C-alpha cells in the first residue's frame, strides 16, 4: 500500500521543531489555539488512535508522548497551572496527532 505524503514529515514539516527522538517528534503548531500549542506525534505513521492495540509498546508510545508534551510545557511555561491534551481521533493525514496547549 502506498501512503499519501505526510505533512508532518521533513522536508515539509511545519512549525518549530521542539523535540525529536527515534519514536516521537514535537513541534509548535503553525496555527496555535493557545499561547503554548504543541503537536507531539509518533515517528511511525499511525492512521488513527483507533489503530493502536493493547500492546505494551503502544502504551509506552502514548506515555512517552504525554511525558514529552508535559516536559515541553514545564520548560516553556513553568508557571502554568493548567494544560489540556487533545487526541485527534480522526485524521486526514497518516499520523496520530496530539495537540498539547
C-alpha positions, -999 to 999 in steps of 0.1 A, spaced: 0 0 0 13 34 -9 8 61 17 0 97 8 27 122 16 27 132 52 27 169 60 45 162 93 75 146 77 106 165 66 112 185 45 77 200 47 72 197 85 56 228 97 64 247 129 95 250 150 109 216 160 110 212 198 119 175 203 129 146 181 140 111 190 135 77 174 99 74 184 84 109 188 87 144 173 72 176 188 68 210 172 49 242 176 15 243 158 15 267 129 -20 280 138 -19 279 176 -51 279 196 -33 288 228 -1 307 239 17 273 240 3 249 214 24 219 205 19 188 184 35 156 197 34 129 171 49 94 167 76 89 141 58 58 129 28 66 108 -5 57 125 -37 64 107 -59 70 138 -57 64 175 -81 35 170 -52 17 152 -33 14 185 -36 -21 201 -34 -31 237 2 -38 234 30 -27 258 47 -8 231 16 12 222 10 21 259 47 31 261 44 53 230 14 72 244 30 76 278 62 89 261 41 114 240 24 127 272 56 130 291 73 149 262 43 173 260 43 179 297 81 184 297 79 210 270 52 229 288 71 228 321 102 241 303 84 268 283 56 278 307 68 269 342 42 289 360 12 273 341 -12 256 365 -35 241 338 -30 225 304 -50 204 280 -42 174 259 -63 167 228 -63 134 210 -73 138 173 -94 106 168 -98 111 131 -71 124 109 -69 134 72 -32 125 71 -14 93 81 -3 104 116 -16 104 151 -17 139 164 -16 151 200 -21 188 205 -9 200 238 -18 235 247 
